[in-house]
C-alpha cells in the first residue's frame, strides 16, 4: 500500500490562535494590522486570485481596508507573520469586490487546485459560514443568536447561552475480503456505475468501531472485524468529519453474501486491483479530493489512472 501524505483538507499549516478569540479588541486590531489578510466568501464560494500564464491557483487574500461591509467576520488564525480573517459578503458587496463570477469558486472545485496553506484557510472558513447560516436562533428558546468569540460561537440574546460549531462524525470504510478484494457500493443518489466506499454517520452514544460494524451490516448485510482507524478528513459539506477505517470481512462470512440494502445502496461489487484497472472505462470512482479516493489508492498501491476512473466525480 502507498502512504500519501494525508487526505485533502487534513494538513493544516495555520495556527488557529484560539486564545485571541476572546480579545474584545480583536476586530479593530485586525482592521489596523497591515499583515491582516481576508478570505472572501459569497454564497459558499471563495474568491481565487486572477490567473496569469503559468501561475498556480491561489486564494485572493484581500486587505481589510479595501473591503465593503460584510455579513459575518470570523478570525481564522495566523501563519508566517500574517493574520487571517473570513468575511462573508452579500451579492452587491461581492460584485463590487470581484464581478467576474468565474473567480468565485465552490470548495469542491477549489480543493482540487489549491495548496495546503490555502486549504487550511478555506476548509474552516466554509465550515464556519455554513454553521452560522444554519444557527441564527437558539435551539432552547428560539430567540435570535449573535456571533461572539471572533465568530467561533453564537450567544442567545435572551438566555445568554453560548452555542458552538458542531461537526458531524461519519465513518467511511475500506472493506476487504481474504483475497484482498475491496467492496464498493453504488449509492441510490448517484449516477449509474458510480462506486465508492461504504460510509455512514455515527449515532448518539456509539463508538466509532461499533459504527463501522453497524454501517457495513446495514448497507451490505455482512459482518466485519479487524477494524482499524487510518486517517480523518474535514468535510464541510456542510459540517462533517470523515473518519477513515479499514475492516476485513468476518471469519466464516462469504463475500458473495454481501447484499445491498436496496434503499441507500443499490449495488455492491468486489474488486481486485486488476478488476479496478480493467473497469476504468466503465465505472466512476471517488474524486481526487475525497478521503474515499485516498483510502482506495492506498489499497490500490498507486494513483488510479485519472484518464479512466471517475476523474471529475466527487462525493464522499
N, C-alpha and C positions, 0 to 999 in steps of 0.2 A: 504494500500500500504506500502511496505517496503521502507526505505530510505537508500540505500547503501552509503558508504562514498562519492564516486564520480566515474565517468567513468574512465576507464583505460586511462592513459596519462594526466589526468586532475589535478592530485595532484602533484604540483611541490614543491620540497624541496630545490631547488637550487636558490641562489641569482645570478641573471644574471649579476650583477655588470656592468651595461651598461656604467657607467662613465669611466671605464678603457679602453673601446674600442678605445677611441681617443688618448691613450697614445702611442706616437711613439716608445717608448722603451718596449712595452708590450711583444713582441715575445722574445727578448733576456732575459727579466726578467723571463718569463715562462721557458725558457730553463735552466736558472741558479737556479731556485727555487726548492729545494728538495721536496716541497709539491705538485708540479705540477703533475697531472696525465692525461694521454692521452686516449681518446676514439678512438679506431682504427676502420676505416670503409673501406671496399673494395667492390665495385660493389653493394652498398646498403646493405651490410651485416656487422654486428657489431661483434667484437671479444668477445666471452664469456670466462670466466675463466675455467680452467680444473676442471672437477667434480671429487671429491673424495667421497667415500662412505658416504652417509648421508648428504653431503653438499648441501646447497641451490644454485640454479643457480645465478651467479653474472657476471657483466661485468668484463672483463680483463682490469684493469686500468694500463697503462704502464708508465714507467718513460721516459721522453723525450730524455735523453742522450743515451738511448739504441736503438734508432729507426733509420731506413733508411730515406732517403728523401721522403717527401710526396708531393702530387699534390695540396693539399689545407689544410690550417690551419684556424680554427675558434675558438675563445675564447668562452667558454660556461658559465663560471661563477665560483662561489666559494661556499664552504659549509664546515663547521666544520674544518677550518684551511687549507683546500686543495683548489687548483685552478684546473680547468678542461679545457681541450682543445680537440677539434675534429681535427683529422688528417685523410685525405683520402689518401689511398695508391693504387698504381698500382699493377699489378699482381705479378711482381717479388719481389717488396718490401713486399707485403702481405705474400707471400710464405716464405720469409726469417724471418718474424715475427712469423708466425704460419702456417706450411704446412698442418696441419690436417684440411681438409675442413669442417668437422662437427663442429668445434669450431667457424666458421664464420656463424652467423645466421641472417636471414632476420628479419625485425622488427615485422612482423606478428607473427612469431614463438617466438621471444624473448619476446614480450609483454605478452604472456600468462604465463611466468615463472619469470620475473624479478620483483623486488620490486620497490617502489615509487621513491627512490633516483636514481636508475639506469635508470628507465623510464624517469625521469626528465632530464637526460642527453641524452638518446638515441633519444627521440622524436625531440628535436630541432636539434640534430646532423644530423639525416636523412633528416629532412626538409631543413636545410641549404645546405646540399650536393646536394639534388635534385634541389634546386633553382640555385646554382652555375653551375651545369651541363647544365642547360637549358638557361642560360642567359649570355653566353660568348660574346654576341655582343649587341651593343646599339640599342634599338628599334627606335631611332630617326634618326641616321645617318648610322648605320650598322657597325661602327668601333668596334674593339675589346674592351672589358672591362676588368678591373683587380680588384681583391679583395682589399678592403680597410676596415678601421674601424674594424679590427680584424675579418674579414670575414662576417660582418653584412651589407655590402654594396659592390657595384662594381662601379668603376669610368670609364667613357668613355675616351679612350685615345686620342680622337680628340676634342670633345666639352667640356670635363671636367665635364659633368653632372653626378650626383650621381643616382644610381638605388638601390632600397631597396627590400628586400624579400617581396613577395606578398603571401597572404593567401586567398584562395577562400572560401567565406562563403556558406554553404549549410544548409538548414533546413531539419530536419528529424522529423516526426510527428507520435505520437501515437494517432490515431483517434478512438474514441469510439462512440457507439450509446446510446440511452436512456436506454438500458438494460445492459449497461457497457460491451458490447462485443467489442473486438478490431478488427480493419480492417487491414489485412495483404495482401500483394501483392507478386506475383511471377514475377521476372524480366526476360525479354527475354534473358539476358546474362547468367542466372543461369541454373543449372541442374533442372530437373523436381522435383516438390514437395518441392522446397526451397521457404520459405516465410520470408518476413521481413516488417518493417515499410516503409511507403512511404517517399520519400526524393527527393530533387532537389536543384539545385544551385539558389542562389539569383541573380536576374537580375539587371543590372545597373539602378540606380535611384529608386530602390524598397525597401520598408520597410520589415522587417522580417515577421511581421504578414501578410502583403499582400502576401508575397512569400508563406507562409503556405497555405493560401486560394487558391491562384492560382495553386500551385502544386497539391493539392488534387483534385481540379476541373479538371485539365488537365489529371491526371493519373487515376482518379476514377469516374469522371463525377458527383460528388456530391459537395454540398456546406457545409462548416463547419464554426462554430463560436466558441466563448468561447476559443479563442486561448491563451494559457499560456506558457511562457518560463519556462523551467525546469533546464537545465544544458547544458554545452558545452563539446566538446572533440576535442583536436587537432587530426587531421587525416592526417599524412604526406604521403599520397599515391596518388599523390606526394605532395600536398600542400593545403589541405582543413582544415577548421574548421567546425565541425558538431555542429549545434545549435539545441538542442533538445527541442521540444514543445509537448504539448498535445492539442487536439482540440476535440470538440463534433460536431457530425452531426447537421446541422442547423435545427431549428424548422420547422416542416412540411415536411422535406425531409424523404424519405423512405430508410431504409438501403438496401432494395432489388434493389434500383435504381442505386447502385454503379456498374459501368461497366468499365472494364479495357480499356485503350486506344488502345490496340492491337498492339502497337509498342514497347513501353518501358515496359509496364506491360501487361502480358498475362493472368493473373488470379487474382481474388480478392476473399477473403473469410472472413466472420465474424466469430470470435471465442470467445466463452465464456471460462472461466478458465477451466471448466470441459472438454470442447471440445479440448483445448490445451493438457490437460493431456491425454485424450483418443487417440489423434492423434500422440502421441510422437514417435511411431514406424513407422509412415508413412511419416512424414514431417521433413524437416530440418529448423531450425530457426537460427537467427544470432549467430555468435560465441561469446564466452565469453569476448573478448577484445573490442567489439563494443558498442557504445552508444545505438544502436538499442536493443541489448540484455539487457543492463542496464535499459532502459526505459520499456521494456517488462516485466522484472522481477519486477520492481517497481509496475507495474499494477497488475501482477500475484499474488504478495503478498509474494513470497518466491523464492529462486533459482529454476529454472526449471530443472527437472531431467536430469542430464548430460548423463545418460545411454540411453536416448531415443531421445532427441531433438537436432539434429544438433551440436554435441559437436565440431566436427573438422571443421565446416564450418564457415568462417568469411568473411563478406563483409562489407557493411555499417551498 
